[in-house]
């Protein structure tokens, strides 16, 4: 077994050629694929993080919008309630005023009817007194005597009422 230097040199060169060709043909492309894959994974993670951030922002915006809408609806409801209360108060006041006017008109109508009835009764009473006094006395009375007699009878009648 003798060491042959040219064969060792040939084997060394052969080994270097195989290592160089494997390095160029396999190792560098595999490293390139791994680097690209690492970059894609990193980009995917970054995109996922950005998507999460955007989702959180959208949820926060949605929550804020929902809260604003709730506040606006509460304000609108309060405003409508106040307007309804004001309108209710106005309607009640108008109804009270109309009722008061109608009551006053009815009172006035009643007073007028009462006065007309009293006047009619007064006239009837005066006529009855005149007829009765003419029958009792036997003669007709003067208009002054009639008026005095009527006033006395009316006062007596009104006291009884």
Backbone as a chain_set.jsonl record, in Angstrom:
{"seq": "XXXXXXXXXXXXXXXXXXXXXXXXXXXXXXXXXXXXXXXXXXXXXXXXXXXXXXXXXXXXXXXXXXXXXXXXXXXXXXXXXXXXXXXXXXXXXXXXXXXXXXXXXXXXXXXXXXXXXXXXXXXXXXXXXXXXXXXXXXXXXXXXXXXXXXXXXXXXXXXXX", "coords": {"N": [[0.809, -1.144, 0.0], [0.954, 1.533, -0.879], [1.465, 4.99, -0.913], [0.156, 7.034, -3.16], [0.83, 9.877, -4.587], [-0.144, 11.413, -6.86], [-2.622, 10.263, -7.173], [-3.907, 10.909, -4.798], [-3.945, 13.626, -5.059], [-5.549, 13.801, -7.334], [-7.906, 12.727, -6.276], [-8.449, 14.631, -4.341], [-8.854, 16.885, -5.918], [-11.009, 15.974, -7.374], [-12.818, 15.667, -5.256], [-13.084, 18.367, -4.47], [-14.21, 19.408, -6.805], [-16.642, 18.04, -6.862], [-17.738, 18.961, -4.423], [-17.804, 21.721, -4.989], [-19.491, 21.786, -7.267], [-21.805, 20.658, -6.165], [-22.291, 22.593, -4.277], [-22.803, 24.845, -5.873], [-24.842, 23.893, -7.547], [-26.779, 22.688, -5.83], [-26.717, 23.54, -3.026], [-26.715, 26.427, -2.931], [-29.118, 27.067, -4.442], [-30.961, 25.781, -2.762], [-30.567, 27.213, -0.385], [-31.394, 29.662, -1.347], [-34.11, 29.133, -1.85], [-34.916, 28.562, 0.759], [-34.405, 31.076, 1.93], [-36.204, 32.675, 0.464], [-38.564, 31.463, 1.264], [-38.47, 32.011, 4.003], [-38.659, 34.779, 3.874], [-41.24, 35.02, 2.744], [-42.736, 33.873, 4.788], [-42.179, 35.683, 6.842], [-43.281, 37.992, 5.679], [-45.925, 37.14, 5.528], [-46.524, 36.862, 8.257], [-46.199, 39.508, 9.02], [-48.213, 40.686, 7.467], [-50.399, 39.402, 8.618], [-50.271, 40.425, 11.216], [-50.703, 43.13, 10.621], [-53.268, 42.891, 9.587], [-54.615, 42.065, 11.887], [-54.255, 44.353, 13.452], [-55.654, 46.2, 11.862], [-58.18, 45.03, 12.008], [-58.716, 45.315, 14.733], [-58.762, 48.1, 14.822], [-60.956, 48.586, 13.172], [-62.961, 47.325, 14.649], [-62.852, 48.93, 16.933], [-63.578, 51.376, 15.807], [-66.12, 50.689, 14.904], [-67.365, 50.18, 17.381], [-67.153, 52.716, 18.515], [-68.702, 54.179, 16.703], [-71.148, 52.902, 17.094], [-71.614, 53.623, 19.755], [-71.79, 56.409, 19.457], [-74.068, 56.533, 17.844], [-75.94, 55.476, 19.617], [-75.881, 57.485, 21.573], [-76.784, 59.659, 20.029], [-79.324, 58.726, 19.338], [-80.439, 58.615, 21.872], [-80.399, 61.332, 22.513], [-82.148, 62.297, 20.543], [-84.455, 60.96, 21.285], [-84.849, 62.068, 23.841], [-85.261, 64.738, 23.098], [-87.577, 64.47, 21.543], [-89.305, 63.549, 23.524], [-89.378, 65.764, 25.234], [-90.488, 67.654, 23.465], [-92.944, 66.431, 23.029], [-93.983, 66.56, 25.592], [-94.137, 69.328, 25.928], [-95.935, 69.932, 23.872], [-98.108, 68.475, 24.793], [-98.666, 69.864, 27.159], [-99.35, 72.354, 26.063], [-101.616, 71.646, 24.576], [-103.31, 70.793, 26.612], [-103.568, 73.198, 28.038], [-104.828, 74.773, 26.073], [-107.188, 73.32, 25.824], [-108.217, 73.653, 28.412], [-108.616, 76.416, 28.377], [-110.51, 76.623, 26.321], [-112.559, 75.141, 27.485], [-113.072, 76.763, 29.693], [-113.986, 79.061, 28.393], [-116.284, 78.006, 27.207], [-117.705, 77.289, 29.511], [-118.082, 79.812, 30.629], [-119.668, 80.926, 28.615], [-121.905, 79.25, 28.795], [-122.695, 79.844, 31.425], [-123.346, 82.537, 31.108], [-125.408, 82.274, 29.273], [-127.203, 80.84, 30.836], [-127.677, 82.724, 32.861], [-128.896, 84.711, 31.313], [-131.173, 83.31, 30.423], [-132.323, 82.837, 32.91], [-132.855, 85.456, 33.716], [-134.675, 86.154, 31.725], [-136.703, 84.326, 32.285], [-137.367, 85.14, 34.893], [-138.233, 87.71, 34.321], [-140.394, 87.121, 32.68], [-141.943, 85.689, 34.54], [-142.266, 87.708, 36.349], [-143.794, 89.502, 34.869], [-146.062, 87.905, 34.487], [-146.811, 87.533, 37.148], [-147.312, 90.155, 37.87], [-149.473, 90.705, 36.255], [-151.257, 88.821, 37.28], [-151.503, 89.781, 39.903], [-152.625, 92.271, 39.422], [-155.066, 91.528, 38.316], [-156.118, 90.053, 40.437], [-156.169, 91.966, 42.479], [-157.931, 93.766, 41.364], [-160.259, 92.305, 41.412], [-160.547, 91.843, 44.157], [-160.506, 94.401, 45.353], [-162.235, 95.691, 43.793], [-162.021, 97.802, 42.137], [-159.979, 99.354, 39.654], [-156.435, 99.782, 39.912], [-154.101, 102.524, 40.061], [-151.251, 103.09, 37.913], [-148.958, 103.615, 39.436], [-149.66, 102.56, 41.874], [-149.944, 99.93, 41.093], [-147.27, 99.32, 40.368], [-145.991, 99.592, 42.847], [-147.26, 97.595, 44.344], [-146.543, 95.344, 42.839], [-143.76, 95.358, 43.124], [-143.562, 94.842, 45.863], [-144.642, 92.238, 46.028], [-142.872, 90.832, 44.387], [-140.471, 91.107, 45.799], [-141.144, 89.67, 48.064], [-141.505, 87.153, 46.902], [-138.932, 86.635, 45.858], [-137.478, 86.472, 48.219], [-138.421, 84.109, 49.197], [-137.371, 82.284, 47.435]], "CA": [[0.0, 0.0, 0.0], [1.838, 2.637, -1.139], [0.723, 6.24, -1.072], [0.399, 7.6, -4.467], [0.546, 11.291, -4.482], [-1.02, 11.911, -7.916], [-3.985, 9.797, -6.971], [-4.448, 11.713, -3.701], [-4.211, 14.935, -5.646], [-6.706, 13.618, -8.197], [-9.072, 12.542, -5.405], [-8.702, 15.918, -3.694], [-9.439, 17.752, -6.947], [-12.319, 15.392, -7.635], [-13.65, 16.026, -4.102], [-13.353, 19.801, -4.554], [-15.124, 19.62, -7.931], [-17.959, 17.56, -6.428], [-18.224, 19.897, -3.405], [-18.104, 22.987, -5.676], [-20.678, 21.625, -8.104], [-22.947, 20.495, -5.258], [-22.531, 23.892, -3.667], [-23.401, 25.723, -6.874], [-26.069, 23.321, -8.095], [-27.781, 22.314, -4.838], [-26.709, 24.261, -1.76], [-27.136, 27.813, -3.133], [-30.556, 27.13, -4.743], [-31.724, 25.405, -1.571], [-30.495, 28.38, 0.496], [-32.23, 30.695, -1.944], [-35.492, 28.726, -1.594], [-35.145, 28.76, 2.193], [-34.478, 32.52, 2.173], [-37.48, 33.149, -0.071], [-39.615, 30.944, 2.144], [-38.388, 32.795, 5.239], [-39.201, 36.101, 3.567], [-42.689, 34.892, 2.597], [-43.292, 33.645, 6.128], [-42.092, 36.96, 7.55], [-44.285, 38.874, 5.087], [-47.234, 36.634, 5.957], [-46.704, 37.231, 9.662], [-46.388, 40.955, 9.056], [-49.553, 40.947, 6.935], [-51.358, 38.943, 9.628], [-50.258, 41.414, 12.296], [-51.382, 44.322, 10.107], [-54.696, 42.569, 9.504], [-55.127, 42.097, 13.259], [-54.32, 45.762, 13.863], [-56.775, 46.799, 11.137], [-59.416, 44.475, 12.569], [-58.931, 45.983, 16.016], [-59.159, 49.477, 14.531], [-62.321, 48.542, 12.641], [-63.841, 47.025, 15.778], [-62.905, 50.127, 17.779], [-64.373, 52.354, 15.067], [-67.508, 50.219, 14.965], [-67.85, 50.401, 18.747], [-67.294, 54.165, 18.678], [-69.861, 54.572, 15.904], [-72.33, 52.383, 17.795], [-71.815, 54.461, 20.937], [-72.274, 57.707, 18.984], [-75.453, 56.356, 17.411], [-76.752, 55.335, 20.831], [-75.99, 58.812, 22.179], [-77.653, 60.477, 19.186], [-80.705, 58.251, 19.474], [-80.906, 59.042, 23.199], [-80.674, 62.763, 22.41], [-83.361, 62.465, 19.739], [-85.565, 60.499, 22.118], [-85.07, 63.097, 24.866], [-85.837, 65.906, 22.435], [-88.959, 64.134, 21.183], [-90.072, 63.488, 24.77], [-89.593, 67.143, 25.676], [-91.441, 68.276, 22.55], [-94.256, 65.836, 23.301], [-94.443, 67.118, 26.867], [-94.514, 70.714, 25.655], [-97.158, 69.889, 23.075], [-99.165, 68.0, 25.696], [-99.002, 70.986, 28.039], [-100.052, 73.358, 25.262], [-102.948, 71.133, 24.24], [-104.102, 70.827, 27.847], [-103.884, 74.607, 28.308], [-105.834, 75.205, 25.108], [-108.452, 72.663, 26.184], [-108.724, 74.328, 29.609], [-109.117, 77.73, 27.973], [-111.756, 76.418, 25.588], [-113.568, 74.721, 28.463], [-113.41, 77.95, 30.477], [-114.809, 79.916, 27.535], [-117.592, 77.372, 27.074], [-118.38, 77.414, 30.807], [-118.525, 81.206, 30.741], [-120.798, 81.113, 27.703], [-123.063, 78.563, 29.372], [-123.139, 80.63, 32.575], [-124.005, 83.739, 30.591], [-126.669, 81.83, 28.686], [-128.072, 80.488, 31.956], [-128.082, 83.989, 33.492], [-129.855, 85.353, 30.406], [-132.423, 82.556, 30.494], [-132.889, 83.079, 34.238], [-133.421, 86.806, 33.702], [-135.872, 86.135, 30.889], [-137.747, 83.614, 33.018], [-137.812, 86.011, 35.982], [-139.003, 88.811, 33.733], [-141.684, 86.542, 32.276], [-142.679, 85.404, 35.761], [-142.604, 89.015, 36.914], [-144.922, 90.014, 34.09], [-147.233, 87.077, 34.808], [-147.195, 87.837, 38.522], [-147.909, 91.493, 37.869], [-150.801, 90.572, 35.655], [-152.114, 88.1, 38.237], [-151.749, 90.687, 41.025], [-153.562, 93.298, 38.958], [-156.387, 90.912, 38.177], [-156.596, 89.699, 41.77], [-156.485, 93.195, 43.219], [-159.133, 94.355, 40.77], [-161.4, 91.52, 41.888], [-160.681, 92.016, 45.601], [-160.814, 95.786, 45.662], [-163.407, 96.02, 43.015], [-161.693, 98.889, 41.223], [-158.641, 99.278, 39.08], [-155.419, 100.587, 40.584], [-153.285, 103.355, 39.182], [-149.996, 102.419, 37.555], [-148.036, 103.758, 40.563], [-150.077, 101.573, 42.86], [-149.6, 98.624, 40.512], [-145.817, 99.139, 40.472], [-145.655, 99.401, 44.254], [-147.771, 96.286, 44.715], [-145.722, 94.352, 42.127], [-142.442, 95.318, 43.774], [-143.71, 94.168, 47.155], [-144.856, 90.809, 45.788], [-141.616, 90.277, 43.855], [-139.515, 91.006, 46.907], [-141.596, 88.556, 48.882], [-141.246, 85.937, 46.13], [-137.479, 86.428, 45.78], [-137.026, 86.043, 49.542], [-138.786, 82.708, 49.353], [-136.493, 81.494, 46.557]], "C": [[0.872, 1.234, 0.0], [1.03, 3.906, -1.383], [1.122, 6.812, -2.409], [-0.096, 9.05, -4.45], [-0.348, 11.792, -5.616], [-2.466, 11.451, -7.704], [-4.633, 10.59, -5.838], [-4.807, 13.095, -4.237], [-5.444, 14.863, -6.54], [-7.97, 13.48, -7.357], [-9.435, 13.865, -4.721], [-9.373, 16.869, -4.679], [-10.86, 17.271, -7.251], [-13.288, 15.767, -6.501], [-14.031, 17.497, -4.163], [-14.326, 20.11, -5.69], [-16.537, 19.192, -7.52], [-18.549, 18.527, -5.403], [-18.612, 21.218, -4.057], [-19.36, 22.873, -6.505], [-21.933, 21.431, -7.238], [-23.313, 21.832, -4.612], [-23.262, 24.8, -4.64], [-24.761, 25.186, -7.31], [-27.148, 23.045, -7.035], [-27.844, 23.266, -3.643], [-27.215, 25.693, -1.925], [-28.619, 27.9, -3.525], [-31.427, 26.767, -3.53], [-31.721, 26.561, -0.573], [-31.394, 29.509, -0.018], [-33.717, 30.392, -1.683], [-35.833, 28.948, -0.127], [-35.264, 30.249, 2.535], [-35.815, 33.095, 1.675], [-38.64, 32.701, 0.82], [-39.629, 31.722, 3.458], [-38.972, 34.189, 5.027], [-40.729, 36.055, 3.446], [-43.365, 34.684, 3.955], [-43.292, 34.948, 6.921], [-43.136, 37.946, 7.011], [-45.7, 38.45, 5.502], [-47.526, 37.003, 7.403], [-46.955, 38.736, 9.796], [-47.788, 41.328, 8.555], [-50.625, 40.526, 7.939], [-51.427, 39.929, 10.785], [-50.972, 42.694, 11.865], [-52.895, 44.091, 10.019], [-55.327, 42.592, 10.892], [-55.275, 43.534, 13.753], [-55.505, 46.452, 13.171], [-58.114, 46.311, 11.692], [-59.743, 45.139, 13.901], [-59.38, 47.427, 15.808], [-60.606, 49.535, 14.03], [-63.311, 48.263, 13.763], [-63.979, 48.239, 16.693], [-63.758, 51.209, 17.115], [-65.854, 51.974, 15.092], [-68.111, 50.459, 16.335], [-68.081, 51.891, 18.991], [-68.529, 54.666, 17.92], [-71.15, 54.122, 16.575], [-72.648, 53.246, 19.009], [-72.354, 55.836, 20.53], [-73.735, 57.619, 18.546], [-76.385, 56.212, 18.608], [-76.955, 56.688, 21.502], [-76.934, 59.702, 21.372], [-79.105, 60.035, 19.314], [-81.275, 58.645, 20.832], [-81.243, 60.535, 23.182], [-81.968, 63.018, 21.643], [-84.583, 62.058, 20.55], [-85.886, 61.519, 23.209], [-85.747, 64.328, 24.264], [-87.302, 65.651, 22.083], [-89.845, 64.085, 22.424], [-90.376, 64.892, 25.274], [-90.614, 67.849, 24.788], [-92.846, 67.736, 22.793], [-94.834, 66.398, 24.593], [-94.913, 68.556, 26.679], [-95.83, 70.769, 24.884], [-98.339, 69.46, 23.934], [-99.632, 69.141, 26.594], [-99.789, 72.049, 27.279], [-101.478, 72.911, 24.947], [-103.855, 71.178, 25.464], [-104.511, 72.259, 28.174], [-104.968, 75.118, 27.359], [-107.192, 74.595, 25.443], [-109.067, 73.319, 27.419], [-109.321, 75.684, 29.246], [-110.445, 77.599, 27.226], [-112.878, 76.016, 26.54], [-114.021, 75.916, 29.295], [-114.315, 78.877, 29.673], [-116.213, 79.328, 27.414], [-118.383, 77.471, 28.379], [-118.912, 78.833, 30.981], [-119.725, 81.473, 29.834], [-122.06, 80.456, 28.254], [-123.604, 79.313, 30.585], [-123.915, 81.86, 32.113], [-125.365, 83.383, 29.997], [-127.672, 81.499, 29.791], [-128.593, 81.748, 32.652], [-129.124, 84.684, 32.629], [-131.205, 84.645, 30.458], [-133.128, 82.8, 31.828], [-133.555, 84.452, 34.28], [-134.696, 86.853, 32.874], [-137.029, 85.441, 31.611], [-138.292, 84.478, 34.156], [-138.66, 87.166, 35.456], [-140.382, 88.314, 33.317], [-142.547, 86.258, 33.489], [-143.149, 86.702, 36.409], [-143.821, 89.59, 36.2], [-146.197, 89.236, 34.413], [-147.753, 87.382, 36.211], [-147.879, 89.199, 38.603], [-149.324, 91.436, 37.32], [-151.759, 89.875, 36.613], [-152.47, 88.996, 39.417], [-152.773, 91.737, 40.628], [-154.964, 92.714, 38.876], [-156.976, 90.58, 39.548], [-157.001, 90.944, 42.545], [-157.735, 93.86, 42.669], [-160.365, 93.614, 41.258], [-161.646, 91.767, 43.37], [-161.154, 93.431, 45.918], [-162.088, 96.197, 44.928], [-163.158, 97.161, 42.055], [-160.286, 98.687, 40.711], [-157.708, 100.205, 39.835], [-154.697, 101.448, 39.568], [-151.977, 102.635, 38.913], [-148.968, 102.532, 38.664], [-148.375, 102.741, 41.624], [-149.749, 100.158, 42.377], [-148.112, 98.334, 40.684], [-145.409, 98.853, 41.895], [-146.075, 98.006, 44.703], [-146.94, 95.169, 44.079], [-144.367, 94.226, 42.796], [-142.512, 94.599, 45.108], [-143.839, 92.659, 46.961], [-143.584, 90.142, 45.256], [-140.591, 90.116, 44.953], [-139.871, 89.84, 47.812], [-141.276, 87.221, 48.197], [-139.749, 85.619, 46.083], [-136.912, 85.997, 47.123], [-137.307, 84.566, 49.751], [-137.884, 81.801, 48.508], [-135.148, 81.423, 47.206]], "O": [[1.378, 1.738, 1.003], [-0.018, 3.846, -2.025], [2.297, 7.029, -2.705], [-1.284, 9.343, -4.315], [-1.267, 12.561, -5.335], [-3.41, 12.174, -8.023], [-5.818, 10.911, -5.927], [-5.851, 13.654, -3.9], [-6.288, 15.758, -6.51], [-9.001, 14.061, -7.697], [-10.615, 14.17, -4.549], [-10.327, 17.568, -4.337], [-11.788, 18.072, -7.369], [-14.434, 16.138, -6.755], [-15.19, 17.841, -3.928], [-15.18, 20.986, -5.549], [-17.509, 19.895, -7.796], [-19.725, 18.88, -5.493], [-19.649, 21.786, -3.714], [-20.213, 23.76, -6.463], [-22.993, 21.975, -7.545], [-24.487, 22.151, -4.428], [-24.237, 25.453, -4.269], [-25.722, 25.947, -7.428], [-28.334, 23.164, -7.34], [-28.923, 23.745, -3.292], [-28.057, 26.137, -1.144], [-29.326, 28.746, -2.978], [-32.481, 27.361, -3.304], [-32.754, 26.863, 0.024], [-32.055, 30.206, 0.752], [-34.484, 31.29, -1.337], [-36.905, 29.459, 0.198], [-36.117, 30.64, 3.332], [-36.464, 33.885, 2.36], [-39.569, 33.463, 1.088], [-40.7, 32.054, 3.967], [-39.684, 34.714, 5.882], [-41.429, 36.924, 3.967], [-44.426, 35.246, 4.229], [-44.272, 35.281, 7.587], [-43.794, 38.646, 7.781], [-46.554, 39.289, 5.789], [-48.64, 37.409, 7.736], [-47.801, 39.175, 10.574], [-48.462, 42.175, 9.142], [-51.637, 41.208, 8.095], [-52.512, 40.235, 11.281], [-51.743, 43.273, 12.63], [-53.691, 44.976, 10.332], [-56.445, 43.08, 11.06], [-56.271, 43.893, 14.382], [-56.26, 47.19, 13.803], [-59.06, 47.087, 11.827], [-60.894, 45.483, 14.17], [-60.257, 47.923, 16.515], [-61.375, 50.416, 14.414], [-64.373, 48.882, 13.83], [-65.071, 48.546, 17.171], [-64.558, 51.873, 17.774], [-66.724, 52.825, 15.275], [-69.257, 50.898, 16.437], [-69.079, 52.282, 19.598], [-69.299, 55.476, 18.437], [-72.128, 54.868, 16.621], [-73.81, 53.565, 19.265], [-73.26, 56.367, 21.173], [-74.536, 58.507, 18.835], [-77.487, 56.76, 18.613], [-78.057, 57.009, 21.946], [-77.773, 60.406, 21.934], [-80.009, 60.867, 19.389], [-82.457, 58.973, 20.939], [-82.244, 60.958, 23.76], [-82.783, 63.85, 22.041], [-85.617, 62.724, 20.509], [-87.055, 61.804, 23.472], [-86.681, 64.885, 24.842], [-88.16, 66.508, 22.297], [-90.995, 64.524, 22.389], [-91.499, 65.177, 25.691], [-91.495, 68.553, 25.282], [-93.821, 68.488, 22.767], [-96.03, 66.677, 24.677], [-95.953, 68.954, 27.204], [-96.721, 71.555, 25.206], [-99.434, 70.01, 23.82], [-100.831, 69.36, 26.769], [-100.775, 72.581, 27.788], [-102.424, 73.694, 25.04], [-105.023, 71.555, 25.369], [-105.658, 72.512, 28.543], [-105.903, 75.802, 27.776], [-108.221, 75.265, 25.357], [-110.28, 73.521, 27.481], [-110.386, 76.06, 29.738], [-111.382, 78.361, 27.464], [-114.007, 76.49, 26.418], [-115.21, 76.068, 29.573], [-115.291, 79.414, 30.199], [-117.207, 80.048, 27.506], [-119.59, 77.71, 28.357], [-120.044, 79.034, 31.422], [-120.674, 82.153, 30.224], [-123.148, 81.029, 28.19], [-124.818, 79.416, 30.765], [-124.98, 82.185, 32.639], [-126.347, 84.099, 30.193], [-128.85, 81.839, 29.689], [-129.773, 81.844, 32.99], [-130.122, 85.19, 33.142], [-132.251, 85.289, 30.527], [-134.348, 82.949, 31.885], [-134.661, 84.606, 34.799], [-135.673, 87.498, 33.254], [-138.172, 85.894, 31.561], [-139.502, 84.551, 34.37], [-139.663, 87.548, 36.059], [-141.396, 88.969, 33.556], [-143.744, 86.545, 33.484], [-144.256, 86.793, 36.938], [-144.75, 90.096, 36.828], [-147.267, 89.818, 34.589], [-148.959, 87.478, 36.439], [-148.877, 89.374, 39.301], [-150.246, 92.047, 37.861], [-152.917, 90.271, 36.75], [-153.608, 88.98, 39.886], [-153.678, 92.057, 41.398], [-155.932, 93.335, 39.314], [-158.164, 90.79, 39.796], [-158.05, 90.972, 43.189], [-158.511, 94.45, 43.42], [-161.406, 94.228, 41.492], [-162.792, 91.887, 43.805], [-162.106, 93.616, 46.676], [-162.897, 96.972, 45.438], [-164.018, 97.459, 41.227], [-159.504, 97.93, 41.286], [-158.109, 101.258, 40.329], [-154.681, 101.147, 38.374], [-151.635, 101.678, 39.607], [-148.162, 101.616, 38.828], [-147.484, 102.125, 42.21], [-149.331, 99.303, 43.158], [-147.732, 97.238, 41.097], [-144.579, 97.978, 42.143], [-145.31, 97.315, 45.375], [-146.667, 94.157, 44.724], [-143.877, 93.118, 43.013], [-141.615, 93.827, 45.446], [-143.196, 91.889, 47.675], [-143.264, 89.016, 45.636], [-139.913, 89.091, 45.027], [-138.993, 89.11, 48.27], [-140.829, 86.277, 48.847], [-139.35, 84.466, 46.249], [-135.954, 85.226, 47.163], [-136.534, 83.859, 50.397], [-137.674, 80.643, 48.87], [-134.231, 80.809, 46.66]]}, "num_chains": 1, "name": "protein.A"}
